[in-house]
Amino acid sequence: MAALEQAGIALGDNGYFKPNEPVTRAQFAAFMSRAMELYSVN
């Protein structure tokens, strides 16, 4: 998680991660969008 946070992919909830809480569709979509943007080959 630390590496994902440093890369700006995982932001947490106001900087805090809640591993026992469910992830919403919007949160997952934002996570995937940031990951794909970081690793896109253009």
C-alpha distance matrix in Angstrom:
0.0 3.8 5.4 5.1 6.0 8.5 9.8 10.6 9.4 7.3 9.5 9.6 13.2 14.8 11.7 11.1 8.9 11.3 10.3 14.1 15.1 16.0 14.7 17.7 19.0 18.8 15.1 14.5 17.1 15.6 12.2 14.3 16.7 14.4 13.0 16.7 18.0 15.9 17.0 20.4 23.4 26.3
3.8 0.0 3.8 5.5 5.1 6.1 8.6 9.9 10.1 8.6 10.0 10.7 14.2 14.8 11.3 11.4 10.4 13.5 13.2 16.9 18.0 19.2 17.8 20.6 21.9 21.2 17.5 17.3 19.5 17.5 14.3 16.5 18.3 15.4 14.3 18.0 18.6 16.0 17.5 21.1 23.8 26.5
5.4 3.8 0.0 3.8 5.4 5.1 6.2 8.7 8.8 8.8 11.0 12.7 16.4 17.1 13.8 14.5 13.3 16.3 15.7 19.4 20.2 20.8 19.0 21.4 22.1 21.4 17.9 17.1 18.8 16.8 13.5 15.1 16.6 13.6 12.0 15.4 16.0 13.0 14.2 17.8 20.4 23.1
5.1 5.5 3.8 0.0 3.8 5.5 5.1 6.3 5.2 5.3 8.2 10.2 14.0 15.1 12.3 13.1 11.6 14.5 14.1 17.8 17.9 18.1 15.8 18.0 18.5 17.6 14.2 13.4 15.0 13.0 9.7 11.5 13.1 10.2 8.8 12.5 13.3 10.9 12.4 15.8 18.8 21.5
6.0 5.1 5.4 3.8 0.0 3.8 5.4 5.1 5.8 4.8 5.8 8.0 11.6 12.0 9.0 10.4 9.9 13.4 13.9 17.6 17.5 18.2 16.1 18.1 19.1 17.7 14.1 14.4 16.0 13.3 10.6 13.3 14.3 11.1 11.0 14.7 14.8 12.6 14.9 18.1 21.2 23.4
8.5 6.1 5.1 5.5 3.8 0.0 3.8 5.4 7.7 8.1 8.9 11.5 14.8 14.5 11.4 13.4 13.4 17.0 17.5 21.2 21.3 22.0 19.8 21.7 22.4 20.8 17.4 17.5 18.7 15.8 13.3 15.4 15.9 12.3 12.1 15.5 14.9 12.1 14.5 17.7 20.3 22.4
9.8 8.6 6.2 5.1 5.4 3.8 0.0 3.8 5.5 7.8 9.4 12.6 16.0 16.1 13.6 15.6 15.2 18.5 18.7 22.3 22.1 22.2 19.4 20.9 21.0 19.4 16.4 16.0 16.5 13.8 11.3 12.8 13.0 9.3 8.8 12.0 11.3 8.3 10.7 13.9 16.6 18.7
10.6 9.9 8.7 6.3 5.1 5.4 3.8 0.0 3.8 5.8 6.4 10.1 13.1 13.1 11.2 13.6 13.6 16.8 17.6 21.1 20.2 20.2 17.3 18.4 18.6 16.5 13.6 13.9 14.2 11.1 9.2 11.4 11.2 7.5 8.5 11.7 10.7 8.9 12.0 14.6 17.7 19.4
9.4 10.1 8.8 5.2 5.8 7.7 5.5 3.8 0.0 3.8 6.3 9.4 12.7 13.8 12.1 13.7 12.7 15.4 15.7 19.0 18.0 17.5 14.5 15.6 15.5 13.9 11.0 10.6 11.1 8.5 5.8 8.0 8.5 5.3 5.7 9.3 9.4 8.2 10.6 13.3 16.7 18.7
7.3 8.6 8.8 5.3 4.8 8.1 7.8 5.8 3.8 0.0 3.8 5.9 9.5 11.1 9.3 10.2 8.9 11.7 12.1 15.4 14.6 14.6 11.9 13.5 14.3 13.0 9.4 9.7 11.4 8.9 6.2 9.4 10.7 8.3 8.7 12.4 12.9 11.9 14.2 16.8 20.3 22.4
9.5 10.0 11.0 8.2 5.8 8.9 9.4 6.4 6.3 3.8 0.0 3.8 6.7 7.5 6.1 8.0 8.0 11.1 12.7 15.8 14.6 15.1 12.6 13.9 15.2 13.2 9.8 11.3 12.8 9.8 8.4 12.0 12.6 10.2 11.6 15.1 14.9 14.2 16.9 19.4 22.9 24.5
9.6 10.7 12.7 10.2 8.0 11.5 12.6 10.1 9.4 5.9 3.8 0.0 3.8 6.0 4.9 5.0 4.7 7.5 9.7 12.5 11.2 12.3 10.6 12.3 14.5 13.0 9.4 11.3 13.7 11.3 10.0 13.7 14.9 13.1 14.3 17.7 18.1 17.5 20.0 22.4 26.0 27.9
13.2 14.2 16.4 14.0 11.6 14.8 16.0 13.1 12.7 9.5 6.7 3.8 0.0 3.8 5.3 5.0 6.1 7.7 10.9 12.8 10.8 12.2 10.9 12.0 14.7 13.0 9.9 12.8 14.9 12.7 12.4 16.1 17.0 15.6 17.4 20.5 20.7 20.5 23.2 25.3 29.0 30.5
14.8 14.8 17.1 15.1 12.0 14.5 16.1 13.1 13.8 11.1 7.5 6.0 3.8 0.0 3.8 5.6 8.4 10.6 14.0 16.0 14.3 16.0 14.7 15.5 17.9 15.7 12.9 15.9 17.5 14.7 14.6 18.4 18.7 16.9 18.9 22.1 21.6 21.2 24.3 26.4 29.9 31.2
11.7 11.3 13.8 12.3 9.0 11.4 13.6 11.2 12.1 9.3 6.1 4.9 5.3 3.8 0.0 3.8 6.7 9.9 12.8 15.5 14.6 16.5 15.2 16.7 19.0 17.1 13.8 16.1 18.0 15.2 14.2 17.9 18.6 16.2 17.6 21.1 20.8 19.8 22.6 25.2 28.6 30.2
11.1 11.4 14.5 13.1 10.4 13.4 15.6 13.6 13.7 10.2 8.0 5.0 5.0 5.6 3.8 0.0 3.8 6.5 9.6 12.1 11.6 14.1 13.6 15.7 18.5 17.3 13.9 15.9 18.5 16.3 14.9 18.6 19.9 17.9 18.9 22.5 22.8 21.8 24.3 27.0 30.4 32.4
8.9 10.4 13.3 11.6 9.9 13.4 15.2 13.6 12.7 8.9 8.0 4.7 6.1 8.4 6.7 3.8 0.0 3.8 6.1 9.0 9.0 11.2 10.9 13.7 16.4 15.9 12.3 13.7 16.7 15.1 13.2 16.6 18.6 16.9 17.3 20.9 21.8 20.8 22.8 25.6 29.1 31.4
11.3 13.5 16.3 14.5 13.4 17.0 18.5 16.8 15.4 11.7 11.1 7.5 7.7 10.6 9.9 6.5 3.8 0.0 3.8 5.6 5.6 8.5 9.3 12.4 15.6 15.8 12.5 13.8 17.2 16.4 14.7 17.9 20.2 19.1 19.4 22.8 24.0 23.5 25.2 27.8 31.4 33.7
10.3 13.2 15.7 14.1 13.9 17.5 18.7 17.6 15.7 12.1 12.7 9.7 10.9 14.0 12.8 9.6 6.1 3.8 0.0 3.8 5.6 7.9 9.1 12.7 15.6 16.5 13.2 13.5 17.2 16.9 14.7 17.3 20.2 19.3 18.9 22.1 24.0 23.2 24.4 27.2 30.7 33.3
14.1 16.9 19.4 17.8 17.6 21.2 22.3 21.1 19.0 15.4 15.8 12.5 12.8 16.0 15.5 12.1 9.0 5.6 3.8 0.0 3.8 6.6 9.3 12.7 15.9 17.3 14.6 15.0 18.8 19.0 17.2 19.6 22.5 22.2 21.9 24.9 26.8 26.4 27.5 30.1 33.6 36.2
15.1 18.0 20.2 17.9 17.5 21.3 22.1 20.2 18.0 14.6 14.6 11.2 10.8 14.3 14.6 11.6 9.0 5.6 5.6 3.8 0.0 3.8 6.5 9.4 12.9 14.1 11.8 12.8 16.3 16.6 15.5 18.0 20.6 20.6 20.8 23.6 25.4 25.5 26.9 29.1 32.7 35.0
16.0 19.2 20.8 18.1 18.2 22.0 22.2 20.2 17.5 14.6 15.1 12.3 12.2 16.0 16.5 14.1 11.2 8.5 7.9 6.6 3.8 0.0 3.8 6.5 9.7 11.6 9.9 10.3 13.7 14.7 13.9 15.9 18.6 19.2 19.4 21.8 23.8 24.4 25.4 27.3 31.0 33.1
14.7 17.8 19.0 15.8 16.1 19.8 19.4 17.3 14.5 11.9 12.6 10.6 10.9 14.7 15.2 13.6 10.9 9.3 9.1 9.3 6.5 3.8 0.0 3.8 6.7 8.2 6.2 6.6 10.0 11.0 10.3 12.3 14.9 15.6 16.0 18.2 20.2 20.9 22.1 23.8 27.5 29.5
17.7 20.6 21.4 18.0 18.1 21.7 20.9 18.4 15.6 13.5 13.9 12.3 12.0 15.5 16.7 15.7 13.7 12.4 12.7 12.7 9.4 6.5 3.8 0.0 3.8 5.4 5.2 6.3 8.6 10.0 10.6 12.3 14.2 15.6 16.6 18.3 20.0 21.4 22.7 23.8 27.5 29.2
19.0 21.9 22.1 18.5 19.1 22.4 21.0 18.6 15.5 14.3 15.2 14.5 14.7 17.9 19.0 18.5 16.4 15.6 15.6 15.9 12.9 9.7 6.7 3.8 0.0 3.8 5.5 5.2 6.1 8.6 9.9 10.5 12.1 14.3 15.3 16.2 18.1 20.0 21.0 21.6 25.3 26.7
18.8 21.2 21.4 17.6 17.7 20.8 19.4 16.5 13.9 13.0 13.2 13.0 13.0 15.7 17.1 17.3 15.9 15.8 16.5 17.3 14.1 11.6 8.2 5.4 3.8 0.0 3.8 5.5 5.0 6.2 8.6 9.9 10.4 12.3 14.2 15.2 16.3 18.3 20.0 20.5 24.2 25.3
15.1 17.5 17.9 14.2 14.1 17.4 16.4 13.6 11.0 9.4 9.8 9.4 9.9 12.9 13.8 13.9 12.3 12.5 13.2 14.6 11.8 9.9 6.2 5.2 5.5 3.8 0.0 3.8 5.5 5.2 6.2 8.7 9.9 10.8 12.3 14.2 15.4 16.7 18.5 19.7 23.5 25.0
14.5 17.3 17.1 13.4 14.4 17.5 16.0 13.9 10.6 9.7 11.3 11.3 12.8 15.9 16.1 15.9 13.7 13.8 13.5 15.0 12.8 10.3 6.6 6.3 5.2 5.5 3.8 0.0 3.8 5.4 5.0 6.1 8.5 9.9 10.5 12.1 14.1 15.4 16.5 17.7 21.4 23.2
17.1 19.5 18.8 15.0 16.0 18.7 16.5 14.2 11.1 11.4 12.8 13.7 14.9 17.5 18.0 18.5 16.7 17.2 17.2 18.8 16.3 13.7 10.0 8.6 6.1 5.0 5.5 3.8 0.0 3.8 5.4 5.2 6.0 8.6 9.8 10.4 12.0 14.2 15.3 15.8 19.4 20.8
15.6 17.5 16.8 13.0 13.3 15.8 13.8 11.1 8.5 8.9 9.8 11.3 12.7 14.7 15.2 16.3 15.1 16.4 16.9 19.0 16.6 14.7 11.0 10.0 8.6 6.2 5.2 5.4 3.8 0.0 3.8 5.5 5.0 6.2 8.6 9.9 10.5 12.3 14.3 15.1 18.8 20.0
12.2 14.3 13.5 9.7 10.6 13.3 11.3 9.2 5.8 6.2 8.4 10.0 12.4 14.6 14.2 14.9 13.2 14.7 14.7 17.2 15.5 13.9 10.3 10.6 9.9 8.6 6.2 5.0 5.4 3.8 0.0 3.8 5.5 5.4 6.2 8.6 10.0 10.8 12.5 14.1 17.8 19.7
14.3 16.5 15.1 11.5 13.3 15.4 12.8 11.4 8.0 9.4 12.0 13.7 16.1 18.4 17.9 18.6 16.6 17.9 17.3 19.6 18.0 15.9 12.3 12.3 10.5 9.9 8.7 6.1 5.2 5.5 3.8 0.0 3.8 5.5 5.0 6.0 8.4 9.8 10.5 11.6 15.3 17.2
16.7 18.3 16.6 13.1 14.3 15.9 13.0 11.2 8.5 10.7 12.6 14.9 17.0 18.7 18.6 19.9 18.6 20.2 20.2 22.5 20.6 18.6 14.9 14.2 12.1 10.4 9.9 8.5 6.0 5.0 5.5 3.8 0.0 3.8 5.5 5.2 6.0 8.6 10.0 10.2 13.9 15.1
14.4 15.4 13.6 10.2 11.1 12.3 9.3 7.5 5.3 8.3 10.2 13.1 15.6 16.9 16.2 17.9 16.9 19.1 19.3 22.2 20.6 19.2 15.6 15.6 14.3 12.3 10.8 9.9 8.6 6.2 5.4 5.5 3.8 0.0 3.8 5.5 5.1 6.1 8.7 9.9 13.6 15.0
13.0 14.3 12.0 8.8 11.0 12.1 8.8 8.5 5.7 8.7 11.6 14.3 17.4 18.9 17.6 18.9 17.3 19.4 18.9 21.9 20.8 19.4 16.0 16.6 15.3 14.2 12.3 10.5 9.8 8.6 6.2 5.0 5.5 3.8 0.0 3.8 5.5 5.2 6.3 8.4 12.0 14.4
16.7 18.0 15.4 12.5 14.7 15.5 12.0 11.7 9.3 12.4 15.1 17.7 20.5 22.1 21.1 22.5 20.9 22.8 22.1 24.9 23.6 21.8 18.2 18.3 16.2 15.2 14.2 12.1 10.4 9.9 8.6 6.0 5.2 5.5 3.8 0.0 3.8 5.4 5.2 5.6 9.3 11.4
18.0 18.6 16.0 13.3 14.8 14.9 11.3 10.7 9.4 12.9 14.9 18.1 20.7 21.6 20.8 22.8 21.8 24.0 24.0 26.8 25.4 23.8 20.2 20.0 18.1 16.3 15.4 14.1 12.0 10.5 10.0 8.4 6.0 5.1 5.5 3.8 0.0 3.8 5.5 5.3 8.8 9.9
15.9 16.0 13.0 10.9 12.6 12.1 8.3 8.9 8.2 11.9 14.2 17.5 20.5 21.2 19.8 21.8 20.8 23.5 23.2 26.4 25.5 24.4 20.9 21.4 20.0 18.3 16.7 15.4 14.2 12.3 10.8 9.8 8.6 6.1 5.2 5.4 3.8 0.0 3.8 5.8 8.8 10.8
17.0 17.5 14.2 12.4 14.9 14.5 10.7 12.0 10.6 14.2 16.9 20.0 23.2 24.3 22.6 24.3 22.8 25.2 24.4 27.5 26.9 25.4 22.1 22.7 21.0 20.0 18.5 16.5 15.3 14.3 12.5 10.5 10.0 8.7 6.3 5.2 5.5 3.8 0.0 3.8 6.5 9.5
20.4 21.1 17.8 15.8 18.1 17.7 13.9 14.6 13.3 16.8 19.4 22.4 25.3 26.4 25.2 27.0 25.6 27.8 27.2 30.1 29.1 27.3 23.8 23.8 21.6 20.5 19.7 17.7 15.8 15.1 14.1 11.6 10.2 9.9 8.4 5.6 5.3 5.8 3.8 0.0 3.8 6.2
23.4 23.8 20.4 18.8 21.2 20.3 16.6 17.7 16.7 20.3 22.9 26.0 29.0 29.9 28.6 30.4 29.1 31.4 30.7 33.6 32.7 31.0 27.5 27.5 25.3 24.2 23.5 21.4 19.4 18.8 17.8 15.3 13.9 13.6 12.0 9.3 8.8 8.8 6.5 3.8 0.0 3.8
26.3 26.5 23.1 21.5 23.4 22.4 18.7 19.4 18.7 22.4 24.5 27.9 30.5 31.2 30.2 32.4 31.4 33.7 33.3 36.2 35.0 33.1 29.5 29.2 26.7 25.3 25.0 23.2 20.8 20.0 19.7 17.2 15.1 15.0 14.4 11.4 9.9 10.8 9.5 6.2 3.8 0.0
